[in-house]
Amino acid sequence: MTQAEQVIEKRSTLARGFTLWFTGLSGAGKSTLAVAVSEELRGRGISVEVLDGDEVRQNLSKGLGFSREDRDTNIRRIGYVAKLLARNGVAVITAAISPFRAIRDEVRQEIGAFVEVYVKASLDECIRRDTKGLYARALAGEIPQFTGVSDPYEEPLSPELVIDTERETVSESAARVIDCLLELGHLRSASDA
């Protein structure tokens, strides 16, 4: 088999573009899981883009604050970019707190091929993992409107998958995400290609 044929064969494991939407508290493990899943997908020859909430805020949503309106605007922007990429055959992974159900549901409707993954960890665990000291500052009142402390986080009511990062390793969680994508038909197994 030529190298070009091998690339085509690997790419055939992607059924179509889709958006994998990781939501959860700061420190729950969204970005870590996004990296692990993106590496697995790339290893299968699939085009992947990761839209990390912190990076998007720096580059696409600079100047937005943390009011509900600004948070919703930020999520709509992430959703719009994800929609454009997914409709062009890219597997999109978002890792953004996206604390409000209504805006996640709105983005789901806009994108269509949308898989919501609740990356779950207790507030105590998120505080323990906090390398940037954000929770300590929020608890001291230095950061207003901090999700999980002074602002709400609305857990998904029916996500396609719940990942409990306190009970699973990153590799176990990534494997469960891949299995979910296969089960939902967003990926094809090598034997189906």
Backbone torsions as a table, in degrees:
resi	resn	phi	psi	omega
1	MET	NA	132.9	179.8
2	THR	-72.6	165.4	179.3
3	GLN	-62.7	-39.7	178.9
4	ALA	-62.6	-41.6	178.4
5	GLU	-64.7	-37.0	178.2
6	GLN	-65.1	-40.4	178.1
7	VAL	-63.8	-45.1	178.9
8	ILE	-61.7	-42.0	179.5
9	GLU	-63.1	-43.9	178.8
10	LYS	-63.8	-43.5	-178.4
11	ARG	-64.1	-23.9	-177.9
12	SER	-69.2	-7.6	178.1
13	THR	-76.0	-11.2	175.0
14	LEU	-93.0	118.3	-179.5
15	ALA	-69.5	-44.0	178.6
16	ARG	-170.5	170.7	177.7
17	GLY	-66.1	150.1	179.5
18	PHE	-156.2	167.8	176.3
19	THR	-120.4	125.4	176.1
20	LEU	-101.5	110.2	-171.1
21	TRP	-105.2	104.4	176.6
22	PHE	-87.4	125.0	177.9
23	THR	-128.9	147.6	179.3
24	GLY	162.3	173.6	-179.4
25	LEU	-62.9	159.1	171.8
26	SER	-59.2	128.7	179.7
27	GLY	89.8	0.5	-179.0
28	ALA	-72.4	-24.9	179.3
29	GLY	118.4	15.9	-177.9
30	LYS	-61.0	-51.3	-177.4
31	SER	-65.8	-40.2	178.4
32	THR	-61.5	-45.0	179.4
33	LEU	-67.7	-37.9	178.3
34	ALA	-59.9	-41.9	178.4
35	VAL	-63.7	-46.7	-178.1
36	ALA	-62.2	-44.6	-179.2
37	VAL	-69.4	-40.1	179.6
38	SER	-63.3	-38.4	177.6
39	GLU	-64.0	-40.9	178.3
40	GLU	-63.6	-44.6	179.9
41	LEU	-65.7	-43.3	177.8
42	ARG	-62.0	-36.2	176.6
43	GLY	-62.8	-21.8	176.8
44	ARG	-92.0	4.5	179.0
45	GLY	81.2	20.0	-177.0
46	ILE	-96.7	137.0	175.5
47	SER	-72.4	125.3	-175.9
48	VAL	-132.4	140.7	170.1
49	GLU	-127.5	133.7	176.4
50	VAL	-105.6	124.4	175.9
51	LEU	-106.6	95.2	-178.4
52	ASP	-84.9	133.0	-176.7
53	GLY	-53.4	-43.7	-179.7
54	ASP	-64.9	-41.7	-179.9
55	GLU	-68.5	-39.8	179.4
56	VAL	-63.8	-41.3	178.8
57	ARG	-60.8	-36.1	-179.7
58	GLN	-72.1	-36.1	-169.6
59	ASN	-109.6	-33.3	-174.9
60	LEU	-110.7	-25.8	-175.4
61	SER	-123.0	25.9	179.0
62	LYS	-57.8	136.2	179.4
63	GLY	97.0	-15.5	176.5
64	LEU	-77.6	144.4	176.7
65	GLY	-94.1	-151.0	-176.3
66	PHE	-122.3	21.8	172.1
67	SER	-67.7	164.5	178.9
68	ARG	-59.4	-42.2	-180.0
69	GLU	-60.9	-45.6	179.6
70	ASP	-66.8	-39.5	177.2
71	ARG	-62.0	-43.2	179.2
72	ASP	-64.0	-40.1	177.1
73	THR	-60.8	-44.4	178.5
74	ASN	-59.2	-46.1	-178.7
75	ILE	-67.3	-38.8	176.0
76	ARG	-60.7	-39.9	178.9
77	ARG	-64.7	-45.3	177.5
78	ILE	-60.4	-44.3	179.9
79	GLY	-61.6	-40.1	179.6
80	TYR	-63.4	-47.0	178.5
81	VAL	-63.0	-42.5	178.6
82	ALA	-60.1	-43.2	179.4
83	LYS	-60.5	-45.5	179.7
84	LEU	-61.1	-45.7	-179.6
85	LEU	-65.8	-46.0	-177.1
86	ALA	-63.1	-39.0	-179.4
87	ARG	-70.0	-12.9	175.7
88	ASN	-102.9	22.1	171.7
89	GLY	83.9	14.6	-179.0
90	VAL	-95.8	141.6	170.2
91	ALA	-84.1	116.8	-176.4
92	VAL	-106.8	132.6	176.0
93	ILE	-119.2	122.4	175.2
94	THR	-107.3	143.5	177.0
95	ALA	-132.0	87.2	-177.1
96	ALA	-139.7	139.3	-178.4
97	ILE	-50.5	-47.1	-179.3
98	SER	38.7	70.7	-167.8
99	PRO	-71.7	-16.0	-172.1
100	PHE	-109.1	129.0	-178.6
101	ARG	-57.6	-44.9	-173.7
102	ALA	-57.9	-43.2	-178.6
103	ILE	-73.1	-35.0	175.3
104	ARG	-63.1	-41.3	178.5
105	ASP	-65.2	-38.9	177.7
106	GLU	-61.4	-46.5	-179.9
107	VAL	-65.4	-38.9	176.5
108	ARG	-55.3	-46.9	-179.3
109	GLN	-63.5	-39.5	-179.9
110	GLU	-66.4	-41.8	-174.2
111	ILE	-80.9	-43.9	-178.0
112	GLY	89.6	-76.1	-179.9
113	ALA	-79.8	84.0	-167.7
114	PHE	-131.7	128.0	178.9
115	VAL	-122.5	112.5	-179.4
116	GLU	-90.7	126.6	178.6
117	VAL	-121.2	117.1	176.7
118	TYR	-85.3	110.6	178.3
119	VAL	-92.0	105.4	-167.3
120	LYS	-106.0	135.0	170.9
121	ALA	-154.5	146.9	-179.7
122	SER	-66.4	157.0	177.4
123	LEU	-58.1	-41.6	178.8
124	ASP	-58.6	-41.9	179.9
125	GLU	-68.7	-40.7	178.0
126	CYS	-61.9	-40.1	177.0
127	ILE	-63.8	-42.5	179.8
128	ARG	-62.0	-37.9	-177.6
129	ARG	-80.1	-10.5	-169.8
130	ASP	-66.6	96.4	-178.6
131	THR	-79.6	-20.6	-178.0
132	LYS	-89.9	-8.3	-179.4
133	GLY	74.7	18.1	-177.4
134	LEU	-67.9	-41.7	-179.8
135	TYR	-64.8	-41.5	179.0
136	ALA	-60.0	-42.7	179.1
137	ARG	-67.3	-39.8	179.4
138	ALA	-66.2	-42.9	179.5
139	LEU	-66.0	-27.5	177.2
140	ALA	-83.9	-0.6	179.1
141	GLY	83.7	9.3	-178.1
142	GLU	-82.0	-23.3	178.1
143	ILE	-119.1	107.1	177.8
144	PRO	-76.3	159.7	175.8
145	GLN	55.1	46.3	178.9
146	PHE	-95.8	120.5	-175.9
147	THR	-58.6	129.5	179.0
148	GLY	93.9	-17.3	179.7
149	VAL	-113.8	-68.0	-178.4
150	SER	-111.8	-0.8	175.5
151	ASP	-131.6	148.5	-176.0
152	PRO	-75.8	156.7	166.1
153	TYR	-123.7	122.1	-179.8
154	GLU	-96.7	107.8	-179.7
155	GLU	-61.2	144.9	175.5
156	PRO	-61.5	143.1	179.5
157	LEU	-85.2	-35.5	179.9
158	SER	-143.0	63.4	177.2
159	PRO	-68.9	156.8	176.2
160	GLU	-66.6	-26.6	-177.3
161	LEU	-153.5	142.5	172.0
162	VAL	-116.3	126.4	177.5
163	ILE	-112.4	118.8	178.3
164	ASP	-98.4	101.4	-174.4
165	THR	-73.8	-6.3	174.2
166	GLU	-84.9	-16.4	-175.4
167	ARG	-113.5	-10.6	-176.4
168	GLU	-127.8	152.8	172.0
169	THR	-79.0	165.2	177.9
170	VAL	-60.1	-42.6	-178.5
171	SER	-66.7	-37.4	176.3
172	GLU	-64.4	-43.1	179.6
173	SER	-64.6	-44.5	179.4
174	ALA	-60.8	-41.2	178.8
175	ALA	-62.9	-39.0	178.2
176	ARG	-65.8	-37.0	177.6
177	VAL	-64.7	-45.9	179.1
178	ILE	-60.8	-44.3	177.6
179	ASP	-59.0	-40.8	179.0
180	CYS	-63.2	-44.0	179.4
181	LEU	-63.2	-38.2	175.9
182	LEU	-64.9	-47.2	-178.1
183	GLU	-61.3	-38.2	-178.9
184	LEU	-81.4	-6.7	178.4
185	GLY	86.1	10.8	177.6
186	HIS	-80.3	-21.9	173.6
187	LEU	-125.0	154.5	172.6
188	ARG	-111.7	144.8	174.9
189	SER	-74.0	158.1	-179.0
190	ALA	-56.2	-33.7	-178.8
191	SER	-72.0	-20.8	178.5
192	ASP	-86.2	-16.9	-174.1
193	ALA	-71.0	NA	NA
